[in-house]
Amino acid sequence: MTTVTAIPVPAESVLKAAIGDADFHDAYAARLADGSLSPIEIGLRVMRSTPRWVSLLMSVRNRLVSMVGLKDVGRMRDGTDRPADSYRVGDRLGIFSIFGSSEKEVLLGIDDRHLDVRVSILKMRRDGADSYVVSTAVHIKNLLGRIYMLPVARIHPLVVKASMRRMPL
């Protein structure tokens, strides 16, 4: 199983600028056995490795939030069946839309009436090894977003770390 470490959002990430006024942010790093993978390929592998309990939580989340008028964002594995090089800005990747993509980083996100979420998957060298970092920044828009983030802020790190640990090397 892959070791996942909590780190500060890397300075070279496009997400670094967003954390100054973010209501929530975190970042986790893991070694990358295959340094030739693109950030989108890494994202696809992580999302395809989502544990079953996370999929169940997402189903419960989608049912509950639809009762208060929030988006059903789908499942982490949704839209992950295409070749990595076919994804473009604006496409869906898992529960996210692609907001930006480069050779080293893909920026994903969800905008809703209660909060905006950005997730970066950044390839980088850490401690002399190929690695990747999954960073998240959340900007809350209203009271509903604050209430929503109370449980999510506690569960989110568990979800990210579990998915990263399971990513096939």
C-alpha positions in Angstrom: 0.0 0.0 0.0 1.2 3.5 -0.9 2.3 5.9 1.9 0.3 9.2 1.8 1.6 12.2 3.6 -0.1 15.5 4.5 1.9 18.4 3.3 1.4 22.2 2.6 -0.1 23.0 -0.8 3.0 23.2 -3.0 4.2 26.6 -4.1 4.3 25.4 -7.7 0.6 24.5 -7.7 -1.9 26.8 -9.4 -4.1 26.2 -6.3 -1.5 27.9 -4.0 -3.0 31.3 -4.8 -6.5 30.1 -3.8 -5.7 29.0 -0.3 -5.2 32.5 1.1 -8.9 33.1 1.4 -10.1 29.5 1.3 -12.3 28.3 4.1 -10.8 24.8 3.9 -7.7 23.5 2.2 -5.4 20.5 2.4 -2.8 18.6 0.4 -1.5 15.0 0.4 1.5 13.6 -1.4 2.4 10.1 -2.5 5.3 8.5 -4.5 4.6 7.9 -8.2 6.2 4.7 -9.5 5.6 5.7 -13.1 6.8 9.2 -13.7 5.6 9.2 -17.3 1.9 9.4 -16.2 0.2 12.7 -17.0 -1.8 14.5 -14.2 -5.0 13.4 -15.9 -3.8 9.7 -15.9 -3.0 10.0 -12.2 -6.5 11.5 -11.5 -8.1 8.7 -13.5 -6.2 6.0 -11.5 -7.0 7.6 -8.2 -10.7 8.0 -9.0 -10.9 4.4 -10.4 -9.4 3.3 -7.1 -12.1 4.9 -4.9 -12.9 2.4 -2.1 -16.5 1.0 -2.0 -17.2 2.8 1.2 -16.5 6.1 -0.5 -18.9 5.3 -3.3 -21.6 4.4 -0.7 -20.9 7.8 1.1 -21.2 9.6 -2.2 -24.6 7.9 -2.9 -25.9 8.9 0.6 -24.5 12.5 0.1 -26.2 12.9 -3.3 -29.6 11.7 -1.9 -29.4 14.0 1.2 -28.2 17.1 -0.6 -30.8 16.8 -3.3 -33.5 17.3 -0.6 -32.1 20.8 0.0 -31.7 21.7 -3.6 -28.0 21.0 -4.1 -26.3 19.2 -7.0 -26.1 15.4 -7.3 -22.5 15.3 -8.4 -22.5 11.7 -9.3 -19.8 9.1 -8.4 -16.0 9.4 -8.4 -15.8 6.8 -11.1 -18.2 8.5 -13.5 -16.7 9.5 -16.8 -13.4 7.8 -16.1 -13.6 5.2 -18.9 -12.1 7.3 -21.7 -8.4 7.4 -22.7 -6.6 10.1 -20.7 -5.5 12.1 -23.8 -9.1 12.6 -24.8 -10.0 14.9 -21.8 -10.2 18.6 -22.4 -11.0 21.7 -20.3 -14.7 21.7 -19.6 -15.0 17.8 -19.7 -16.1 15.9 -16.6 -13.6 13.7 -14.8 -15.3 11.8 -12.0 -17.4 14.2 -10.0 -15.4 17.2 -11.2 -15.2 19.4 -14.2 -11.7 20.1 -15.7 -10.8 23.8 -15.2 -7.2 23.7 -16.5 -4.6 21.2 -17.6 -0.8 21.3 -18.2 2.0 18.8 -18.4 2.5 19.0 -14.6 -1.0 19.7 -13.2 -4.7 19.3 -13.8 -7.1 21.6 -12.0 -10.6 20.2 -11.3 -13.6 21.7 -9.6 -17.2 21.9 -8.7 -19.1 25.2 -8.5 -22.4 25.2 -6.6 -24.6 27.7 -4.9 -23.2 26.8 -1.5 -19.5 26.4 -2.2 -16.8 26.2 -4.8 -14.3 23.4 -4.7 -10.9 23.2 -6.5 -8.7 20.1 -6.6 -5.2 20.1 -8.1 -3.3 17.0 -9.1 0.3 18.0 -9.4 3.3 15.9 -10.6 6.5 16.9 -8.9 9.8 15.7 -7.5 9.8 15.3 -3.7 12.8 13.9 -1.8 14.4 12.9 -5.1 11.5 10.8 -6.3 8.6 11.2 -8.7 5.5 12.1 -6.7 2.1 13.5 -7.0 0.1 15.8 -4.8 -3.6 16.1 -4.5 -4.6 19.5 -3.1 -8.0 20.8 -2.3 -9.3 24.4 -1.6 -12.9 25.2 -0.7 -14.6 28.6 -0.7 -17.9 28.6 1.2 -20.6 31.0 -0.1 -23.3 30.8 2.5 -24.7 29.2 5.7 -25.7 26.1 3.8 -22.1 25.7 2.7 -20.8 26.1 6.3 -23.2 23.4 7.5 -22.3 21.1 4.6 -18.6 21.5 5.4 -18.9 20.5 9.0 -18.9 16.7 8.3 -17.2 17.0 4.9 -14.1 18.6 6.4 -13.6 15.6 8.7 -14.4 13.0 6.1 -12.6 14.5 3.1 -9.0 13.7 4.3 -10.0 10.1 4.9 -11.5 9.8 1.4 -8.5 11.4 -0.3 -5.9 9.4 1.6 -7.8 6.1 1.1 -8.1 6.7 -2.7 -4.5 7.6 -3.0 -3.3 4.6 -1.0 -5.2 2.3 -3.4 -4.0 3.9 -6.6 -2.3 1.2 -8.7 1.4 1.9 -9.1 
